[in-house]
Amino acid sequence: MWALRQASNPRRKQSCFILVSRTFYAMVEASCNLENGQSQSSNEHQNNGVFHLRNPISHGIFQPAVSLVWCRNLSSNVGTKSEKDDDLEDGFSDLEVPPEAEKIKENLDEEGDLESDGESTEEDDEADEEGDIESTFGKKEVGRKVRTSPLFNVIMDSTRPSCNSALDKWVEEGNPLGRSEISLALVNLRKRRSFGKALQFLEWLEVNKHIELGERDYASRLDLIAKLQGLYKAEKYIDKIPQSFRGEFIYRTLLANCVLLANVKKSEEVFSKIKDLGFPITTFACNQLLLLYKRVDRKKIGEVLKIMEKNDVKPSLFTYKLLVDTKGRMHDIQGMEDIIMTMKAEGVEPDFYLQALTAKHYIFAGQNEKAEATLKEIEGDNINENRAACKSLLPLYAALGKEDEVGRIWKICEPNPHLEECSSAIVAWGKVGNVEGAEKVFNQMMKSFKKLSSKYYNVMLKVYANHKLLSKGKELAKKLSDSGCKIGPLTWDTLVKLYAEAGEVEKADSILQRASEKGQLKPLYSTYIYLLEKYADRGDVHNTEKIFHNMRQIGYAGRLRQYQLLLQAYANGKTPAYGFRDRMKAENIFPNKATFTQLQAVDAFRKTELSELLG
């Protein structure tokens, strides 16, 4: 598992371990003792200013290579990060992730009880990478187009009240209802995010005893209940599953949905329950925690890597992707490269996605030469024969400002473009400021493909938003509405940004408010954060507090970034923030260095040099 055991000399490993114990753990505001399923205050382990492990694992055995690389480089950043870096608690870069690269996520956004709009969310795309919850009746074939089926069409063409009758009629007419037909229908329903109908279909199958249920069947139903009805109902459903079928797959499904909601406490409880029940600690379960902590608390990643070593859990390609991406987001390029070196030494080769991800982080770090070299690796010897790389290359060359390269790659696709290549080209032309080029590609899409989903309208809408072209955006939004496409969180997000970027923040706010009141699909976390930033920049405390409250009501709570923006609103509005420390403490939110500075700035009782003189 750990290639650097051979690649690195012992002295270096020993120094790394010392650095971990002295520096990495000194950074932890509240370390999580996953072994016991508890969160422990870091003060408990402090002695003379040095933090110690409760259960040191050295005993003459060094930490795994990935853990060493991770901890050493994280430690090297102590005191070197800028205040702005500290602010990026949950921030994501502005660079468009290539369509292929968007498959970094492992979970799906929580859905309301209705058919989906067909849009994919950031979390949605995560599901494909690790195969997060396999299809009920068989594993999904990643990268292969899933064909539709007559049974799927019957389900989709019927309304929710008439669906059961339509299925009864299907059986009465003698149509096949074997595992393969059921599996194909469910895969397509999940692909369309029609979770409500998928759950109704599974319930119909069970009630009518058309199949003999197994663990994966129960797990699929559990997954749909969690997405549609929440974690409480999902846990109650587990009690109804026969004991013989309550295996590891059931609990890893619940864990994935806890991570989906960024529910740290519940995620840790489920992970501990998996251990307590005697189920093996799998790569999947560890990846879920890595994904969670990558989003909410990067300092806990080292804890997960220790657990992986202790339980001899081998990292997957997705594990390395998570670590590489986290290092890149922390601007730790050396650490990112060390992880890639470790991965290769373990015989794990990077795919297109990881190469594109690496290039993206090189670009943000200003290391354009390394980025270009990586892009040439992605291209290979003959880009004409390596067509699959084009959709990743287009936005990355655009991020480097190389309009000629964008044109060169697009020429390869233009005669017979795929949908995702068109989408990438629109993003790329928008990035280099060529709105007409983006419009030309979009119009070509409209002519070449019978019906576009809202996903592709959103790509063009985002170009208009980024260039503050409100009138063109409104016109395109009307076309989207007239097309009959279902719209959801991604469209709402784009419309909010379209109006806000044009200066109509209140209109953007009203769009988000109406979207959230639908009570079916919930808006994206990033949409709320975007509006928080806009109001905070204005120093509009009232509206910032309103958005902050709405986020808590809808389930987006407990993240440092929200409090940082709220503090920024008080600071910009020159308004004292009474009791703010207590608010954070009540939510178990611990300020980092930048947040502590913000708290001091808005402290109503802070004594200044002048106030002390005036007495």
N, C-alpha and C positions, 0 to 999 in steps of 0.2 A: 504493500500500500504506500509506503513512504519512501520514495526514491532517494531523497536527500540523506537518508541514513548512510548510503554509500557515497553519494556525491559530495557531501559536506564533511569536513574533518571534525573529530570529536571536540577539539577546543572551541570551534565555532559554535557547536551545539550547546556546549556547556555555558558559554557566554550568553547564548540566546535564552537559555532557561533562566539564568540569573536576571536577565533583562525583563523576562516575563514577570517574574515574581516581584521585582522592584518597581517596574514602570507600568506594565500593562495593567496589573491589578490596581495600581494606584490611581488609574484613570477611572475605574469603575465607580459610578455613583451608588449603584445598588446591584451587586452581583447576584446572579440567579443560581441557586443551588439546585440544578435540575435532578441531581441524584436523589434528592429527597422531595422533589416537587415543591420546593419552597423558594421564596425570594428572601434573601438575607441582606440586611443592611451592611454595607461595606465597613461601617464603623466597628462592627463586631470583630473584624480581623485586623484592626489597625493597632500597631504597637510602635511607638516612637517614630511615627510618621511613615512607617513602612507597612504595606499591606501583605499579608501572608495567606497562602491557601489553607483552607480548613483541612483538606485532605491532600497534602502534597503527593504528587504521583511520580516524583523523580525516582527515588529508591535505586539510583544507579541506572535507571532506564530513561533515555531521553525522550522528549516529546516527538510526535510524528512530524515528518518534514513539512506537511502543509501547515500544521499548527505552529511550527517554529517559524516558517516563512511569514505566516499571518501575524503572529505576535511580535516578532522582531521588527517588522516593518511598521506595524501599528505603533509600537513603542517608539520607533524613531521619529514619529510625527509629533510626539508630545512637546508642546511649547513651540512648535513650528507652524501650526495651522493658523491661518489668518482668522480674524473675528468673523469674516464673512463665511469661511469654511465651517465654523462652528454653527453658524446659522442654518446651514444646509442639513438640518436634522432629517428631513424627509424629502429633500429637494431632488429634482431630476433635471438633467441637462436639457437645453433647448434643441439640441440636435435631433432631427428626425431619426428614429431608429428604423433601419430598413425593414420592409415588410417581413422578410425572412427572419430578421433579428427580433421582431416583436414577440417571437415565441419564447420569451424569457420567463414567462410567468407560469405558475402551476395551479392556480385556482381561478374560480369564476366569481364574478361579482354577485352579491346577494340579489335575488330577483323577487319581484312581486308575483302574484298568482295570475299570470297571464302569459300568452304567447309572446315571445321576444320580438324585438324589432328587427332581428337579423343582424344587428350591429355586433361587432366584437369589441370588448373592452380590453384594457391593458391586462387585467386579471384573466380575462377570457383566454387570451393568447398564451398565458402561462400554462394552461392546462395541457396543451399539446406537447410541450417540451419533455416533461417527465412521464407523460401518460398518467396524469394525476389520479383519475379514477377511471379505470378501464370501463368500457362499455359493459352493460349488464351481462351480456351473453357472449362476450369475447373481446379480445384486445383490439383496440382501434389501430388501424394501419396508418402510421404517421407518414405524411408526405404523399399519400395516395388518394386520389379523388374518390369520395364515397358516392356510389351510384344510388339513385333513388329507387323506390319500390312501390308497387301498387298499394300495398298495405299502408305505407307512409302517406301516400296521396289520399287514401280514404280518411285517415286521421286528420290530415291537414285541411281537407275540403269540408269536413263537418264542423259544426259549432260545438262548443263545450257541452251544452245540454243534449245534443243529438249524437255525440260521439259514441257512446255506448251502444245505442241502437244501430248505428252504422257498422260497428264492429260485429254485433250479433248477426246482422244481415250478411256480412262478409263470410262468416263461418257457415251460415245456413246455405249459402250458395256453393259450398264445397271448395272454397278457396283454401290454399295451404296456410297453415299457421304453425310451422315448425320453428325450431330455434333460429335457423338462419334468417327467416323472414322477420321474426321478432327482433333479432339483433340489428338487422339492417334498418328497420323502422326506428328503433330507439337511437341508433347512432345518428340518423338524420334529424330526429327531433332535437337531440342535444346540440347538433351542429347548428341548427336554426335557433337554438336557445328557447325552444318551445317546451320549457320545463313543466308548465302546468299540464299540458296534454300528455307529456311523457309520464308524469306521475299518474294521471287518470288512466292511461293505457296499462301501466303496471298493476294498478288496483283492479282493473277489469280482468286482467289475466289471472290474478290471484283469486278473486271472488268466483270466477267461473271455472277455476281449476284447469286452465288450459296448459299449464306448465307445472312441473315439480320444482319448487323454489330451492335454490342453493344459496351459499353464503354471498356470492357476488350479486345475486338477485336482490337479496335483502340490503346489501350495501348500496346498490344503485338506488333503491327506493329511499334509503336513509339519506343519501346525498341530495336527492330531489326535495325531500322534506326539509332538510337544513336550508336549502337555497330558497325555498318558497315560504316556509313557515317559521324558520329560525332554529337556533340551537336547542332551546328548551324542548320544543316538540320533537326534535331529532333524538335527544337523549331519552325522552319518554318512549319513543318508538323502539329503541334498543331493548327496553324491558319486555317488549312484546315479541321480540325475535326468539325463536327456540334456542335454548342454551347451547345445543350442539352446533349452531350456526353463528354463535357470537365469537368469531375468530379475529385474528389480527387485522384482516381486511376490513371488518366492520369499524374497528377503532381508528385505523389509519384514515378511513373515509371521514369520520367525525373530526379527526385532527386537521385534515385538509380544510374543512369548512370553518374550524375555529381560526386557523391561520388566515383564511379568506377575510374574516372580519377583524383581523389584527387584534383578536382577543387574547392578550398575552397570558393572563391568569388561567383561562380555560384551556388554552393550548398546552400550557405546562402541566396542567392537571391530567389531561388526556394522555400526554406523553408518559407521565409517571404511571398512569393506570395500565398502559401497554406493558410497561416493565413489571408492575405488580402482579399482573395476570399471567406472567411468565411467557409472554409472546416475545419473539426476537426483536431486537432493535435493528431496523432495516435502514438502508440508504434512503429510502423514500421518507421515512419518518424524520430522519436527521435533516434531510433537505428541506422539509417543511419548516423546521425550527430555524434553519439558516435563512430561509426566505422571510420568515417572520422578523427575525432580528435584523436582517438587512434593511427592513423597512422601519422598524421602531427603535432598535437599540443595538447598534453595531458592536458595542463593547462586549456583548454576550456571545458573539460568534466563536470566540476562543473556547468558551465553555462547551459548545456543541462539538467542536473538533476534539476536545479531550474525551468526550463521551464516545465519539466514533473510534478513537484509538483504543479505549478501554474495552469496547465491545467488538473490536476487530471488524469494524464496518468500513468497507472499501468505498472511497468517493467515486461517484459516477461522473460522466462528462458534465452533467448538469450541476453537480457540486462545484466543480472547477469554474463553471460559468458564473455561478453566484459569487464565488470568492473573487474572481477576476473583475466582475462588474462592481462589486463593493469597493475593492481597492481602487479601481478607476474613478469611482465617484468621490473617493477621499483624496484624489489627486496624488496617490502614492504609486507612481508609475514603476519604480523599482520593485515594489512589492508585487504589483501586477505581473511583471515580467518573471519574477521568481516563481510565482504560482504556475505560470505557463511552463516554465522550465521543469518544475516538479511533475506537472501533468504529463509532459512528453517523456520524461524519464520513466514514468510508470507505464508507458506504452499507450497512453490515451492521446489520440490525435485530435487537434482542433477541427471543428467543422466550419462551414461558411459563416454560421452565426457568430461563433467565438472570434473568428478572424475579423469580422465586421465590427464586433463589440470592441475588440482591442484597438482597431483603427479609430473608432469613435473617441475613445479615451485619449489616444495619442493626440488627436486633433484638439480636444479641449485642454490638453496640457501644453499646447503650442509646439508639440514635437512633430511638425509636419513632414519632415523627412522620413521618420519612422512610419508615419501614417501612410505616406505614399508607397513605401516599400511593402507594407502590409497589403495595400490595395493591389499592387502588382502580383503579389502572391495569390490573392483571390482570383485575379484575372486568369492566371496560368499562362501557358505558352500561346494559346490561341483563344481569344475571347469569343470568337464566332462559334467555336466548338464547346465553349463553356457558358452557354446562354443562361444557365441557372444563376450565375453570379451577377447578372446585369441589374436585377432589382435591388441588390445590396449596394452595388457600386454607384448607382446614380445619385442618391442623396449624400453619400460620403464624399464623392468628388465635389458636389455642390457645397458641402460644409467647408471644403478646402478653398472654395471660391474659384474653382477651375471650370468655368463655363464651357470651354472648348472640350474638356474631357466629358462633360455631361452630354454635349452634342454628339461626340464620337460614340459613346455607349448607346445613346438613344437611336442613332442611325442603324445599329445592329437590330434593334427591336422594332423600329417603326414600320417596316413592311408588313409584319404580322405580329402585333404586340399582344402579350397576355395582359389580363386585367391588372395583376399586381405590378407588372412593369410600367403600365400606364400610371398607376397610382404613384409609384416611385418617381416617375418622370415629372409628374405634376409637382410633387414635393421639391424635387431638385430644381426645376425652373423657378419655382417660387423662392427658393433659398438664394439663388443668384440674381434675383430681382427681375426676372424675365416673365412677367405676368402673362404677356401675350403667348409666349411659348407654352405656359401651363394651360391656358385656355384652348390652344390649338389641340393639345393632347386630350383634354377633356371632351372637346367636340368630336374628336376622332373616336373616343370611347362611346359616346352617345350614338354614333352611327354604326359602329362595329358590333355592339352588343345589344341584344334585344331589350333588356331591362337592367338598369343598374340599381344596386342596393343603396341605401342611404350612406353606407360607408364611403362610397366613392364621391358622392356629393360633398360629404364632409371634408374630404381632402382638398377639393377646390375651394370650399367655403373658408377653410383655414388659410389658404393663400390670400384670399380677399381680406380676411381679418388681419393678417400680419402686415398687409400693405394699406390698411385703413380705408379700404374701398367698400364703404358701407352700402352705397346704392347698388353696386354690382352684387354684393352679398345678398341684399334683400331680394333682388331679381332671381338669383339662383335658389334662394330658400323657397320662393314661390313655386319654382319649377319642381323642387323636391316635394313640396306639399301636393302639387297637382299630379305628380307621378304615382301617387298611391303607396309609396314606400312607407313602411313603419319606421317611426323615429324613436330614439331613446337617448340614453345618457351621452353618447358621443356627439350626437347632433345638438343636444342642449348645451354641451360644453363648447362646441364651436360657435353657436349662436351667441352665447354669453360673451365670448371673446370678440366676436365680430362687433357687437354693439359697444362693449367696454373700450376696445382699442380705438373706436371712433369717438370716444369721449362721452358716450351715453351710458354711464355706469348704472344709473337708476333703472333704465330700460332693461339692461342686462340682469339686474337684480330681480326685476319683476318676472322675467322669463324663467329664471331659476326658481323663484317662489312658486310659480304656476306648475312647473315641472315636478317639484317636490310634493305638491298637493295632490298629484295624481294617485299617489299611494300605491303604485305598482312597481315601477322600476325606480331605483333611487339614483339621484345624480352622482357623478363621480366626486371623489374626495378632492381631486385636483381642481374641479370647477369651483368649489367653495373656497379653497385656498387662494385661487386667482382673485376672487372678489374680495376676500379678506385683505389681500395685498393692495388692491386698488383703494379700498376705504382707509386702510392703515396709512398709506402714502398721503392721503388727504388730511389725516388727523381727524377723521370722522368717527368719533368714539361710539356714538349711538348706533350707526349702521354696522360698524365692526362688531360690536357686542351682539347685535341682532343676528348676523351671519354666524358668529361663534355659537350662539344659543341654538340656531337651526341645525348646525352640525351635530351638536350634542343630542338634539331631539331625534335626528335621523340615524344616529348610531356611530358617527365619526367623532370619537372623543378619546382623550388620553394620549395625545401626541404633543410633543414639545413645540413643534412648529406653529400650532394654533395659538399657543400662549405667547410666543415670540411676536407674532403679528399683532395680537391684541395689545401687548405692551408698546409696540411701535406706534399704534394708533394713539395711545395715551401720551406718549412722548411727543409725537408730531402735533397733537392737539393741545400740548402744554397743559394737560389735565392730570392732577394727581390720581394715582391708582390705589385707593384705600383697600387694605386687606388682600392684596394680590398674592402675597406669599402664602397666605392661608388657603386661598383658592387652589393654588398649585399643589400644596401639601395634601389637601383633601382628595385630590385626584392621583396622588402618588407620582406627581411630576417633579423631577429634580432638575433645577436649573444648571446649565453648563456655564462656562466662563462668560460667554456673550450674553446669555440671559440674565446672569447675575448683574452685569453692568447695566442692562436695561432696567432691572428692578431698582437699582440704586438711583437711576435717573428719574424715575417716576415716584419715588418714595416721598409721600407727603410730609413725613416727619424728618427727612434728611436735613442735617444741619450743614449749612454752607459757611464759608469764612465770613461772609457779610452778616448772616443771621446770628452768628456767635457774637460779633461785635455789637450788633444792635440789642443783643440780650433778650 
